[in-house]
Amino acid sequence: MGTAQVIVKMDKMGNGKEIRVNRLGECTEFDLKAFTQTNFRHMCILSGCDYVSNVAGIGMMKAHKLVQRHRDPGKIFKALKLDSSVDFPPNYPEYFRRADLTFQHQRVYDPVSKTVVPLQPFPAQIDGDSLDFIGPPIDPVDAVLICTGQVDPLTRVSFEDISSTSTVVLLLLLTPILSFAEFLY
């Protein structure tokens, strides 16, 4: 997803599954030896993620096969459109693109610079300021207050009982979650 490791399926108790990019080739459920980090990210998006739901009938197994066979999202979408067993939403490619950009460039808090920055720098051809779906730009003063647990991230109202020395959040992900219903038709 743009990082060396990620924790997924985390529950309220903090238990989850760790995925390390450098160990993808050891996966026994899928052959991921030839998968790049981009291929893996595309497989995850196709199977459904926080930013876009999967196309009905596309789970992890079918997403893996599609990425393995076609590699390129455009070719995958073409194959899905031709598959009569799949009801392919016309807006799905745009929402896939947004999810892909969000995974790569979502705004995160950098505790060193004490500012909100993209997870990865934007390529020259992409204007990050125009991508509202990756999370809003946040003033550096507000970013510090939010990430040190002094104010509510949504309302920016001060928390009264929080210690000013404790850091509650080191990584700030302010990206809206898209509903599949938003782009079906």
DAKARA-V153585 format. One record per residue. PHI is phi in whole degrees, -180 to 180 (NA if undefined). PSI is psi in radians with two decimals (999 if undefined). D_FIRST is the distance of its C-alpha to the first C-alpha in whole Angstrom. Layout:
phi:PHI psi:PSI d_first:D_FIRST
phi:PHI psi:PSI d_first:D_FIRST
This chain:
phi:NA psi:0.19 d_first:0
phi:110 psi:0.00 d_first:4
phi:-128 psi:2.88 d_first:6
phi:-72 psi:-0.47 d_first:8
phi:-152 psi:2.69 d_first:8
phi:-145 psi:2.58 d_first:8
phi:-106 psi:2.21 d_first:11
phi:-121 psi:2.89 d_first:11
phi:55 psi:0.67 d_first:14
phi:-76 psi:2.33 d_first:16
phi:-97 psi:-3.12 d_first:20
phi:-65 psi:-0.34 d_first:22
phi:-91 psi:-0.03 d_first:23
phi:90 psi:0.13 d_first:20
phi:-87 psi:2.43 d_first:20
phi:-162 psi:-2.96 d_first:16
phi:-114 psi:2.33 d_first:14
phi:-96 psi:2.31 d_first:13
phi:-116 psi:2.16 d_first:10
phi:-110 psi:2.14 d_first:10
phi:-58 psi:-0.69 d_first:9
phi:-70 psi:-0.08 d_first:12
phi:-117 psi:0.22 d_first:14
phi:-58 psi:-0.62 d_first:13
phi:-64 psi:-0.28 d_first:16
phi:-87 psi:-0.05 d_first:18
phi:-61 psi:2.35 d_first:17
phi:-100 psi:-0.30 d_first:20
phi:-82 psi:-0.56 d_first:19
phi:-135 psi:2.62 d_first:18
phi:-86 psi:1.77 d_first:18
phi:-110 psi:0.20 d_first:15
phi:-59 psi:-0.68 d_first:17
phi:-92 psi:0.06 d_first:17
phi:-81 psi:2.36 d_first:13
phi:-86 psi:3.02 d_first:11
phi:-61 psi:-0.63 d_first:7
phi:-65 psi:-0.79 d_first:8
phi:-58 psi:-0.78 d_first:10
phi:-63 psi:-0.77 d_first:8
phi:-61 psi:-0.76 d_first:6
phi:-64 psi:-0.69 d_first:9
phi:-61 psi:-0.78 d_first:11
phi:-64 psi:-0.72 d_first:9
phi:-65 psi:-0.81 d_first:10
phi:-59 psi:-0.61 d_first:13
phi:-82 psi:-0.08 d_first:14
phi:107 psi:2.35 d_first:14
phi:-149 psi:-3.05 d_first:11
phi:-63 psi:-0.43 d_first:12
phi:-99 psi:-0.32 d_first:12
phi:-160 psi:2.38 d_first:14
phi:-73 psi:2.81 d_first:17
phi:-75 psi:2.78 d_first:17
phi:-72 psi:2.39 d_first:20
phi:-51 psi:2.25 d_first:23
phi:93 psi:-0.08 d_first:23
phi:-107 psi:1.84 d_first:20
phi:-107 psi:-2.91 d_first:18
phi:-63 psi:-0.72 d_first:16
phi:-63 psi:-0.84 d_first:19
phi:-70 psi:-0.65 d_first:19
phi:-61 psi:-0.74 d_first:16
phi:-59 psi:-0.83 d_first:16
phi:-62 psi:-0.72 d_first:19
phi:-64 psi:-0.78 d_first:18
phi:-69 psi:-0.70 d_first:15
phi:-62 psi:-0.71 d_first:18
phi:-79 psi:-0.76 d_first:21
phi:-106 psi:-0.45 d_first:20
phi:64 psi:-0.73 d_first:16
phi:-99 psi:2.32 d_first:17
phi:-55 psi:-0.70 d_first:16
phi:-59 psi:-0.73 d_first:19
phi:-70 psi:-0.62 d_first:21
phi:-64 psi:-0.79 d_first:19
phi:-63 psi:-0.70 d_first:21
phi:-62 psi:-0.76 d_first:24
phi:-64 psi:-0.70 d_first:24
phi:-67 psi:-0.66 d_first:23
phi:-65 psi:-0.57 d_first:26
phi:-83 psi:-0.26 d_first:28
phi:-81 psi:1.94 d_first:28
phi:-69 psi:-0.28 d_first:31
phi:-85 psi:-0.06 d_first:29
phi:-115 psi:2.28 d_first:26
phi:-93 psi:1.61 d_first:27
phi:-85 psi:1.96 d_first:24
phi:-64 psi:2.35 d_first:24
phi:-63 psi:-0.49 d_first:25
phi:-90 psi:-0.01 d_first:22
phi:-57 psi:-0.77 d_first:19
phi:-56 psi:-0.67 d_first:18
phi:-68 psi:-0.71 d_first:18
phi:-72 psi:-0.55 d_first:16
phi:-63 psi:-0.80 d_first:14
phi:-59 psi:-0.77 d_first:14
phi:-63 psi:-0.74 d_first:13
phi:-63 psi:-0.74 d_first:10
phi:-61 psi:-0.80 d_first:9
phi:-65 psi:-0.66 d_first:10
phi:-65 psi:-0.78 d_first:9
phi:-60 psi:-0.61 d_first:6
phi:-84 psi:-0.61 d_first:6
phi:-127 psi:0.27 d_first:10
phi:-54 psi:2.59 d_first:10
phi:-77 psi:2.29 d_first:13
phi:-133 psi:2.73 d_first:14
phi:-85 psi:2.23 d_first:17
phi:-101 psi:1.89 d_first:18
phi:-68 psi:-0.32 d_first:20
phi:-75 psi:-0.91 d_first:22
phi:-86 psi:-0.20 d_first:23
phi:56 psi:0.75 d_first:23
phi:-137 psi:2.91 d_first:21
phi:-94 psi:2.22 d_first:18
phi:-132 psi:2.83 d_first:16
phi:-70 psi:2.55 d_first:13
phi:-54 psi:-0.79 d_first:10
phi:-126 psi:2.56 d_first:10
phi:-60 psi:2.60 d_first:14
phi:-75 psi:2.48 d_first:15
phi:-64 psi:2.76 d_first:16
phi:-56 psi:-0.57 d_first:20
phi:-80 psi:-0.05 d_first:20
phi:-113 psi:2.20 d_first:18
phi:-90 psi:1.77 d_first:20
phi:-60 psi:-0.51 d_first:18
phi:-67 psi:-0.36 d_first:21
phi:-90 psi:-0.03 d_first:21
phi:-100 psi:1.33 d_first:18
phi:-64 psi:-0.40 d_first:19
phi:-74 psi:-0.20 d_first:16
phi:-87 psi:0.01 d_first:14
phi:115 psi:2.57 d_first:16
phi:-75 psi:2.62 d_first:20
phi:-63 psi:2.53 d_first:21
phi:-128 psi:2.29 d_first:22
phi:-55 psi:2.41 d_first:26
phi:-56 psi:-0.63 d_first:25
phi:-65 psi:-0.81 d_first:28
phi:-63 psi:-0.68 d_first:26
phi:-60 psi:-0.79 d_first:23
phi:-64 psi:-0.76 d_first:25
phi:-63 psi:-0.72 d_first:27
phi:-68 psi:-0.85 d_first:24
phi:-79 psi:-0.16 d_first:22
phi:-103 psi:0.16 d_first:25
phi:74 psi:0.39 d_first:26
phi:-89 psi:-0.45 d_first:29
phi:-135 psi:2.70 d_first:28
phi:-67 psi:2.30 d_first:27
phi:-66 psi:-0.44 d_first:24
phi:-91 psi:-0.77 d_first:25
phi:-95 psi:-0.33 d_first:29
phi:63 psi:0.36 d_first:29
phi:-84 psi:2.41 d_first:32
phi:-66 psi:2.42 d_first:33
phi:-84 psi:2.33 d_first:32
phi:-84 psi:-0.60 d_first:36
phi:-102 psi:0.40 d_first:35
phi:-100 psi:2.43 d_first:32
phi:-72 psi:2.36 d_first:33
phi:-71 psi:-0.22 d_first:32
phi:-95 psi:-0.24 d_first:31
phi:-89 psi:2.37 d_first:28
phi:-97 psi:2.00 d_first:25
phi:-87 psi:-0.72 d_first:23
phi:-129 psi:2.21 d_first:20
phi:-102 psi:-0.45 d_first:18
phi:-121 psi:2.09 d_first:15
phi:-110 psi:2.04 d_first:16
phi:-112 psi:1.84 d_first:13
phi:-112 psi:1.13 d_first:16
phi:-117 psi:2.35 d_first:14
phi:-70 psi:2.55 d_first:17
phi:-94 psi:2.20 d_first:16
phi:-89 psi:2.43 d_first:18
phi:-92 psi:2.42 d_first:20
phi:-57 psi:-0.58 d_first:21
phi:-66 psi:-0.39 d_first:24
phi:-66 psi:-0.42 d_first:24
phi:-128 psi:0.17 d_first:23
phi:-58 psi:-0.88 d_first:25
phi:-145 psi:999 d_first:28
